[in-house]
């Protein structure tokens, strides 16, 4: 089991693990004009973290993770716009529960399959969710999107502003909570068994590990985190469009993880950061060809950076230690 070392390693938080959080706090003060983009990056980091839990550690391949992300966004948006529920914490809770329920229902079927069948089932579920959202125009707004979302101030004191200050800090706080939970899971016997299942599910079953139940638990938690990220997007944008569902968000998320490093925990931090900053820059400089730049960057990383950007960092550190 190549990465079951997560449990064997020291679970205490090292100093280097605080650096992303220090950088995020510094960005709030040093880059105030980029706070809306920063809030979007933090939201997608949480989304990527949810996918990495099942893809990188449990080995569950999916192209339909946007179903949970989109469901969370629409649940939060519908409750706020149609039913007048404006408390951000209640919206997050409702979105996470709805996504978790969908995770249990779909995971119970998906996790009984393997390989291409599993992959296509996940894609089909996202496609079904997209079609439902598209046809339920009176509830979701259909192709026009869901607008009229009003979010109350957080804890009755912190109102969402046009400059993205509250949204940024709100996303950062929830990402920290999601990271803390995910890290605790990875550095635990549960996380070790997930790594073992990814490497050899037959052997793990033979030694008495309830493989199916562990996978379903991880899949449900991952779905809840994705739903939480979707609700965050709805709260900070105060608009939900059909683009939160379907293949495109799932494909982009997979690219982000590959760029950062799959199964590395902090690859979910690096990948969305690099991808969304590159997207923002390229879309401004080359509006018609920015996808070409993203594709070229992905090809270079896949061909020359095994393990993603974090893999490059590991090799640089290893070489530096040889000369120390």
Secondary structure, DSSP 8 states (H G I E B T S, - for coil): -TTTHHHHS--S--GGGGHHHHHHHHHHHH-GGGHHHHHHHHHHHHHHHHHHIIIIIS----S-THHHHHHHHHHHHHHHHHS----HHHHHHHHHHHHHHHHHHHHHHHTT--HHHHHHHHHHHHHHHHHHHHH-HHHH-GGG-B-------BTTTB---TTSHHHHHHHHHHHHHHHHHHHHHHTSHHHHHHHHHHH-HHHHHHTT--HHHHHHHHHHHHHHHHHHHHHHHHHHHS-B-GGGSSHHHHHHHHHHHHHH-TTSSTHHHHHHHHHHHHHHHHHHH-TTTHHHHHHHHHHHHHHH-TTHHHHHHHHHHHHHHHT-
